[in-house]
Amino acid sequence: MTIGRQRQPDAREGRPAVCRRCGEAAYWHRTVHGRWVLIEPGEAPCHLVPEGKRWRIAGDGTALNLGRAIPSDTCRVSHFDVCAQAAASPAAAATAL
């Protein structure tokens, strides 16, 4: 047992959160523009995620929007794009994964 030593959080993990709409776990990450985006846990194959909806988390925890990517690569997805309780709209339906 080690007294006084605590595990340093990994910045790439983000800040844990729970979606107010659906109750699912996700992680807050700051973008390169200083805004915050709620990111789903885990990764998805890029060929399954629409261009502009693909995210990568840098070593310092910053969320970077990938845009185009190699189809065999993986990416992260914003929880806002896949939330089961998001308001149904034609625009949301077009980007649903």
N, C-alpha and C positions, 0 to 999 in steps of 0.2 A: 504494500500500500504506500502510495506517495502522498504526503501531506503538502498542501500549498501549491501543488501543480495542477493546473487545469489545461485541458486540451484547447489549443488555439483554434478558433473556427476557420475553416477553409473559405476564403472569399468566393470561390467558384460555386459554393453551395447556395449562396444567396440568403435572404432573410425568410425563414419559414413563415407561411401564412395559410389561412383557410379562406376559401372563397365565400363571401357573404351570400351569394346566390345559391350555390349548390352544395357547399360544405366540403368540397374536395380540397386536398392539400396541394399547394403550389409554392413557388419561391419568387420573392421580389428581387429584381436586378435593376440597377441603374443603367440607362442607355448611354451611348457616347454623347448624346445631346442633353444629358442631365435629367431626363424624365425617368419614370419607373415603369417597368413592364412585369406582369405576373407570368412566370414561366412554369410550364408543366414539368413534373419530374420525368426523367428518362429522355431518351432520344428517339427520333423517328427517321426512317430512310428519306432522304431529300426528294426522291422521285414521287413520294406520296404527299408531299407538302407543296402547296402552290408557291410560286415565286413571290417574294415580298412577305411571306409568312414564316420564313425560315430564320432561326436565330442560332447564334453560337455564343457561348459564354467564354470570355477571355480569362486568362490566369488571375487577373485582379477582380473578377466577378462582374465585369462590365458586359452587358448584353449587346451584341453586334448583329444587325440585320444583314443576312447573307445575300438576299436577292437571288442571283444566279448561283448555282452550285453544281458540282459533279453529281450526277444521279446516284452513283453508288455510295456517296458520302452520307453522313447522318447529320441531323440538326435538332434543335430544340423547337418547341412550339409554344406560343403564347396561350395562356389559359383563356384569355378573352376570346380567342378564335374557336375554342372547343368546349366551352362551358355548356353543360347540359341545360342550364336554366337561362341562358341568354335569350333576350327577346327575339322572337322569330320575325325576320324581315327578309325581303328578297335579297338585299345585299349580304346579309349574314348567311343565307342559304347558299349563295354562290361561293362563299369562301369556307364553308363547313368542310371539315376533313373527314 
